[in-house]
Amino acid sequence: MQYEFSFVSFGIGLIIVIVGILFMRWHQVIADNLGSGVSSYDRYRLVALITCIVGLLVTLNLHWFILGNFLLMIFPKI
């Protein structure tokens, strides 16, 4: 599988990273309003960190590369 840069993936990934950063910034407010308060701060911060990492993978268009290799491990070519 060959790497190919895509401006569309770059834009979508950048939006995902921005959402993750905003989520990281206000995770306490979100946890207070949607979760169970102080006990869920770390869980919401972890979700925000995972969102930022996924956004970086999409920005560099590496998500298809990782998914393709993972699926080839499970379903090898015949």
KEGU-458455 format. One record per atom (N, C-alpha, C, O): residue number from 1; residue in three letters; atom name; x, y, z. Coordinates in steps of 0.02 Angstrom, whole numbers. Example, Ala and Ser with C-alpha at 12.3 -4.5 7.8 and 13.67 -1.06 7.14 Angstrom:
! residues 2
{site 1 "Ala" "N" {660 -284 390}} {site 1 "Ala" "CA" {615 -225 390}} {site 1 "Ala" "C" {660 -165 390}} {site 1 "Ala" "O" {712 -166 423}} {site 2 "Ser" "N" {642 -112 354}} {site 2 "Ser" "CA" {684 -53 357}} {site 2 "Ser" "C" {645 2 394}} {site 2 "Ser" "O" {670 57 402}} 
This chain:
! residues 78
{site 1 "Met" "N" {42 -59 0}} {site 1 "Met" "CA" {0 0 0}} {site 1 "Met" "C" {45 62 0}} {site 1 "Met" "O" {88 69 43}} {site 2 "Gln" "N" {34 105 -47}} {site 2 "Gln" "CA" {76 164 -55}} {site 2 "Gln" "C" {44 225 -21}} {site 2 "Gln" "O" {-17 233 -21}} {site 3 "Tyr" "N" {87 267 8}} {site 3 "Tyr" "CA" {62 327 42}} {site 3 "Tyr" "C" {43 380 -9}} {site 3 "Tyr" "O" {79 391 -58}} {site 4 "Glu" "N" {-13 412 2}} {site 4 "Glu" "CA" {-36 465 -43}} {site 4 "Glu" "C" {-65 521 -1}} {site 4 "Glu" "O" {-112 510 37}} {site 5 "Phe" "N" {-38 582 -9}} {site 5 "Phe" "CA" {-62 639 29}} {site 5 "Phe" "C" {-127 664 -1}} {site 5 "Phe" "O" {-135 665 -62}} {site 6 "Ser" "N" {-174 684 42}} {site 6 "Ser" "CA" {-239 708 19}} {site 6 "Ser" "C" {-255 772 57}} {site 6 "Ser" "O" {-252 774 119}} {site 7 "Phe" "N" {-273 824 20}} {site 7 "Phe" "CA" {-291 887 52}} {site 7 "Phe" "C" {-358 883 88}} {site 7 "Phe" "O" {-369 918 138}} {site 8 "Val" "N" {-402 841 63}} {site 8 "Val" "CA" {-467 832 96}} {site 8 "Val" "C" {-456 799 165}} {site 8 "Val" "O" {-485 821 215}} {site 9 "Ser" "N" {-415 747 167}} {site 9 "Ser" "CA" {-400 715 231}} {site 9 "Ser" "C" {-364 763 278}} {site 9 "Ser" "O" {-375 762 338}} {site 10 "Phe" "N" {-321 805 250}} {site 10 "Phe" "CA" {-286 854 291}} {site 10 "Phe" "C" {-335 902 323}} {site 10 "Phe" "O" {-329 918 382}} {site 11 "Gly" "N" {-384 926 285}} {site 11 "Gly" "CA" {-434 973 312}} {site 11 "Gly" "C" {-478 940 364}} {site 11 "Gly" "O" {-491 969 417}} {site 12 "Ile" "N" {-502 880 350}} {site 12 "Ile" "CA" {-544 845 398}} {site 12 "Ile" "C" {-505 828 461}} {site 12 "Ile" "O" {-531 834 516}} {site 13 "Gly" "N" {-443 806 453}} {site 13 "Gly" "CA" {-401 791 511}} {site 13 "Gly" "C" {-387 852 553}} {site 13 "Gly" "O" {-386 848 614}} {site 14 "Leu" "N" {-376 908 520}} {site 14 "Leu" "CA" {-365 971 557}} {site 14 "Leu" "C" {-426 990 598}} {site 14 "Leu" "O" {-420 1014 654}} {site 15 "Ile" "N" {-485 980 569}} {site 15 "Ile" "CA" {-547 994 606}} {site 15 "Ile" "C" {-553 947 667}} {site 15 "Ile" "O" {-573 969 721}} {site 16 "Ile" "N" {-536 883 658}} {site 16 "Ile" "CA" {-539 835 713}} {site 16 "Ile" "C" {-490 854 768}} {site 16 "Ile" "O" {-505 849 827}} {site 17 "Val" "N" {-429 876 748}} {site 17 "Val" "CA" {-379 898 798}} {site 17 "Val" "C" {-404 958 837}} {site 17 "Val" "O" {-396 961 898}} {site 18 "Ile" "N" {-434 1006 802}} {site 18 "Ile" "CA" {-460 1066 836}} {site 18 "Ile" "C" {-516 1048 885}} {site 18 "Ile" "O" {-518 1074 940}} {site 19 "Val" "N" {-560 1002 864}} {site 19 "Val" "CA" {-613 980 910}} {site 19 "Val" "C" {-583 944 971}} {site 19 "Val" "O" {-606 954 1027}} {site 20 "Gly" "N" {-531 903 959}} {site 20 "Gly" "CA" {-498 869 1015}} {site 20 "Gly" "C" {-465 918 1063}} {site 20 "Gly" "O" {-467 908 1124}} {site 21 "Ile" "N" {-434 970 1035}} {site 21 "Ile" "CA" {-402 1021 1078}} {site 21 "Ile" "C" {-454 1058 1118}} {site 21 "Ile" "O" {-444 1071 1178}} {site 22 "Leu" "N" {-509 1077 1087}} {site 22 "Leu" "CA" {-562 1111 1123}} {site 22 "Leu" "C" {-593 1065 1177}} {site 22 "Leu" "O" {-609 1088 1232}} {site 23 "Phe" "N" {-600 1001 1160}} {site 23 "Phe" "CA" {-625 953 1208}} {site 23 "Phe" "C" {-577 945 1267}} {site 23 "Phe" "O" {-598 939 1324}} {site 24 "Met" "N" {-512 945 1252}} {site 24 "Met" "CA" {-461 941 1305}} {site 24 "Met" "C" {-463 1003 1349}} {site 24 "Met" "O" {-454 999 1410}} {site 25 "Arg" "N" {-475 1060 1318}} {site 25 "Arg" "CA" {-476 1123 1355}} {site 25 "Arg" "C" {-534 1127 1404}} {site 25 "Arg" "O" {-526 1150 1460}} {site 26 "Trp" "N" {-593 1104 1383}} {site 26 "Trp" "CA" {-653 1109 1424}} {site 26 "Trp" "C" {-679 1041 1446}} {site 26 "Trp" "O" {-740 1032 1452}} {site 27 "His" "N" {-635 992 1458}} {site 27 "His" "CA" {-658 926 1477}} {site 27 "His" "C" {-692 927 1546}} {site 27 "His" "O" {-737 886 1558}} {site 28 "Gln" "N" {-672 971 1591}} {site 28 "Gln" "CA" {-704 973 1657}} {site 28 "Gln" "C" {-775 998 1653}} {site 28 "Gln" "O" {-819 971 1686}} {site 29 "Val" "N" {-787 1049 1612}} {site 29 "Val" "CA" {-855 1075 1605}} {site 29 "Val" "C" {-900 1024 1572}} {site 29 "Val" "O" {-957 1014 1592}} {site 30 "Ile" "N" {-873 990 1520}} {site 30 "Ile" "CA" {-912 938 1486}} {site 30 "Ile" "C" {-926 880 1533}} {site 30 "Ile" "O" {-982 853 1533}} {site 31 "Ala" "N" {-876 860 1572}} {site 31 "Ala" "CA" {-887 805 1619}} {site 31 "Ala" "C" {-937 823 1673}} {site 31 "Ala" "O" {-977 781 1695}} {site 32 "Asp" "N" {-937 886 1696}} {site 32 "Asp" "CA" {-986 907 1746}} {site 32 "Asp" "C" {-1056 905 1718}} {site 32 "Asp" "O" {-1103 886 1753}} {site 33 "Asn" "N" {-1064 926 1655}} {site 33 "Asn" "CA" {-1131 930 1626}} {site 33 "Asn" "C" {-1156 864 1597}} {site 33 "Asn" "O" {-1216 850 1601}} {site 34 "Leu" "N" {-1112 824 1569}} {site 34 "Leu" "CA" {-1134 762 1536}} {site 34 "Leu" "C" {-1117 699 1574}} {site 34 "Leu" "O" {-1151 648 1567}} {site 35 "Gly" "N" {-1065 701 1614}} {site 35 "Gly" "CA" {-1042 641 1649}} {site 35 "Gly" "C" {-1061 643 1722}} {site 35 "Gly" "O" {-1111 673 1742}} {site 36 "Ser" "N" {-1020 608 1761}} {site 36 "Ser" "CA" {-1034 604 1832}} {site 36 "Ser" "C" {-988 649 1873}} {site 36 "Ser" "O" {-971 632 1930}} {site 37 "Gly" "N" {-968 705 1844}} {site 37 "Gly" "CA" {-929 755 1881}} {site 37 "Gly" "C" {-855 738 1887}} {site 37 "Gly" "O" {-824 715 1839}} {site 38 "Val" "N" {-828 751 1946}} {site 38 "Val" "CA" {-756 745 1958}} {site 38 "Val" "C" {-731 674 1945}} {site 38 "Val" "O" {-674 665 1924}} {site 39 "Ser" "N" {-772 625 1957}} {site 39 "Ser" "CA" {-749 555 1949}} {site 39 "Ser" "C" {-737 537 1876}} {site 39 "Ser" "O" {-705 486 1863}} {site 40 "Ser" "N" {-763 576 1829}} {site 40 "Ser" "CA" {-754 559 1759}} {site 40 "Ser" "C" {-707 607 1722}} {site 40 "Ser" "O" {-704 605 1660}} {site 41 "Tyr" "N" {-671 650 1757}} {site 41 "Tyr" "CA" {-626 697 1725}} {site 41 "Tyr" "C" {-572 661 1684}} {site 41 "Tyr" "O" {-558 680 1627}} {site 42 "Asp" "N" {-541 610 1714}} {site 42 "Asp" "CA" {-487 575 1679}} {site 42 "Asp" "C" {-512 538 1617}} {site 42 "Asp" "O" {-478 536 1566}} {site 43 "Arg" "N" {-571 510 1622}} {site 43 "Arg" "CA" {-599 474 1564}} {site 43 "Arg" "C" {-613 522 1506}} {site 43 "Arg" "O" {-598 505 1449}} {site 44 "Tyr" "N" {-640 580 1520}} {site 44 "Tyr" "CA" {-653 629 1468}} {site 44 "Tyr" "C" {-588 658 1439}} {site 44 "Tyr" "O" {-584 672 1379}} {site 45 "Arg" "N" {-538 666 1481}} {site 45 "Arg" "CA" {-473 689 1457}} {site 45 "Arg" "C" {-441 637 1412}} {site 45 "Arg" "O" {-409 654 1362}} {site 46 "Leu" "N" {-449 573 1428}} {site 46 "Leu" "CA" {-423 519 1386}} {site 46 "Leu" "C" {-457 518 1319}} {site 46 "Leu" "O" {-425 508 1267}} {site 47 "Val" "N" {-523 527 1318}} {site 47 "Val" "CA" {-560 530 1255}} {site 47 "Val" "C" {-536 589 1213}} {site 47 "Val" "O" {-531 583 1152}} {site 48 "Ala" "N" {-523 645 1244}} {site 48 "Ala" "CA" {-498 704 1207}} {site 48 "Ala" "C" {-429 690 1178}} {site 48 "Ala" "O" {-414 710 1122}} {site 49 "Leu" "N" {-386 656 1216}} {site 49 "Leu" "CA" {-319 639 1191}} {site 49 "Leu" "C" {-324 590 1132}} {site 49 "Leu" "O" {-288 598 1083}} {site 50 "Ile" "N" {-367 541 1137}} {site 50 "Ile" "CA" {-377 493 1082}} {site 50 "Ile" "C" {-404 529 1020}} {site 50 "Ile" "O" {-385 513 964}} {site 51 "Thr" "N" {-448 578 1030}} {site 51 "Thr" "CA" {-474 617 975}} {site 51 "Thr" "C" {-419 656 940}} {site 51 "Thr" "O" {-417 660 878}} {site 52 "Cys" "N" {-373 685 978}} {site 52 "Cys" "CA" {-316 721 948}} {site 52 "Cys" "C" {-271 674 909}} {site 52 "Cys" "O" {-248 692 855}} {site 53 "Ile" "N" {-258 614 935}} {site 53 "Ile" "CA" {-215 566 901}} {site 53 "Ile" "C" {-247 542 836}} {site 53 "Ile" "O" {-214 537 785}} {site 54 "Val" "N" {-312 527 838}} {site 54 "Val" "CA" {-347 507 777}} {site 54 "Val" "C" {-347 564 726}} {site 54 "Val" "O" {-340 551 666}} {site 55 "Gly" "N" {-356 625 749}} {site 55 "Gly" "CA" {-353 683 704}} {site 55 "Gly" "C" {-286 690 671}} {site 55 "Gly" "O" {-282 707 612}} {site 56 "Leu" "N" {-232 678 708}} {site 56 "Leu" "CA" {-165 681 677}} {site 56 "Leu" "C" {-156 625 626}} {site 56 "Leu" "O" {-126 637 573}} {site 57 "Leu" "N" {-181 566 639}} {site 57 "Leu" "CA" {-177 512 590}} {site 57 "Leu" "C" {-216 528 527}} {site 57 "Leu" "O" {-193 514 472}} {site 58 "Val" "N" {-275 557 535}} {site 58 "Val" "CA" {-316 576 477}} {site 58 "Val" "C" {-282 633 439}} {site 58 "Val" "O" {-284 635 378}} {site 59 "Thr" "N" {-252 680 475}} {site 59 "Thr" "CA" {-218 736 443}} {site 59 "Thr" "C" {-163 712 397}} {site 59 "Thr" "O" {-154 739 342}} {site 60 "Leu" "N" {-125 662 418}} {site 60 "Leu" "CA" {-71 636 377}} {site 60 "Leu" "C" {-94 580 331}} {site 60 "Leu" "O" {-53 550 296}} {site 61 "Asn" "N" {-159 566 329}} {site 61 "Asn" "CA" {-189 514 287}} {site 61 "Asn" "C" {-160 446 302}} {site 61 "Asn" "O" {-152 405 256}} {site 62 "Leu" "N" {-143 432 364}} {site 62 "Leu" "CA" {-116 368 384}} {site 62 "Leu" "C" {-169 319 410}} {site 62 "Leu" "O" {-155 261 422}} {site 63 "His" "N" {-230 343 418}} {site 63 "His" "CA" {-282 299 444}} {site 63 "His" "C" {-298 242 395}} {site 63 "His" "O" {-310 186 417}} {site 64 "Trp" "N" {-298 255 330}} {site 64 "Trp" "CA" {-310 202 281}} {site 64 "Trp" "C" {-252 152 280}} {site 64 "Trp" "O" {-263 92 271}} {site 65 "Phe" "N" {-192 177 288}} {site 65 "Phe" "CA" {-133 134 289}} {site 65 "Phe" "C" {-136 86 349}} {site 65 "Phe" "O" {-123 26 341}} {site 66 "Ile" "N" {-152 112 407}} {site 66 "Ile" "CA" {-156 71 467}} {site 66 "Ile" "C" {-214 21 463}} {site 66 "Ile" "O" {-206 -38 479}} {site 67 "Leu" "N" {-273 45 441}} {site 67 "Leu" "CA" {-330 0 434}} {site 67 "Leu" "C" {-317 -54 381}} {site 67 "Leu" "O" {-337 -111 391}} {site 68 "Gly" "N" {-285 -35 326}} {site 68 "Gly" "CA" {-271 -84 274}} {site 68 "Gly" "C" {-224 -138 298}} {site 68 "Gly" "O" {-236 -197 285}} {site 69 "Asn" "N" {-171 -120 333}} {site 69 "Asn" "CA" {-124 -170 359}} {site 69 "Asn" "C" {-157 -214 412}} {site 69 "Asn" "O" {-144 -274 415}} {site 70 "Phe" "N" {-198 -184 454}} {site 70 "Phe" "CA" {-233 -223 505}} {site 70 "Phe" "C" {-281 -273 474}} {site 70 "Phe" "O" {-284 -331 495}} {site 71 "Leu" "N" {-318 -252 423}} {site 71 "Leu" "CA" {-365 -298 390}} {site 71 "Leu" "C" {-328 -352 351}} {site 71 "Leu" "O" {-353 -408 346}} {site 72 "Leu" "N" {-269 -336 323}} {site 72 "Leu" "CA" {-230 -387 288}} {site 72 "Leu" "C" {-202 -439 337}} {site 72 "Leu" "O" {-192 -497 318}} {site 73 "Met" "N" {-190 -419 400}} {site 73 "Met" "CA" {-169 -468 449}} {site 73 "Met" "C" {-226 -517 465}} {site 73 "Met" "O" {-214 -576 475}} {site 74 "Ile" "N" {-287 -491 468}} {site 74 "Ile" "CA" {-344 -533 485}} {site 74 "Ile" "C" {-367 -573 425}} {site 74 "Ile" "O" {-380 -633 430}} {site 75 "Phe" "N" {-373 -540 367}} {site 75 "Phe" "CA" {-397 -572 305}} {site 75 "Phe" "C" {-341 -570 252}} {site 75 "Phe" "O" {-340 -524 212}} {site 76 "Pro" "N" {-297 -619 253}} {site 76 "Pro" "CA" {-242 -617 204}} {site 76 "Pro" "C" {-268 -627 133}} {site 76 "Pro" "O" {-321 -657 122}} {site 77 "Lys" "N" {-230 -600 84}} {site 77 "Lys" "CA" {-249 -608 14}} {site 77 "Lys" "C" {-243 -682 -6}} {site 77 "Lys" "O" {-196 -717 13}} {site 78 "Ile" "N" {-290 -703 -45}} {site 78 "Ile" "CA" {-290 -774 -67}} {site 78 "Ile" "C" {-253 -779 -133}} {site 78 "Ile" "O" {-247 -833 -161}} 
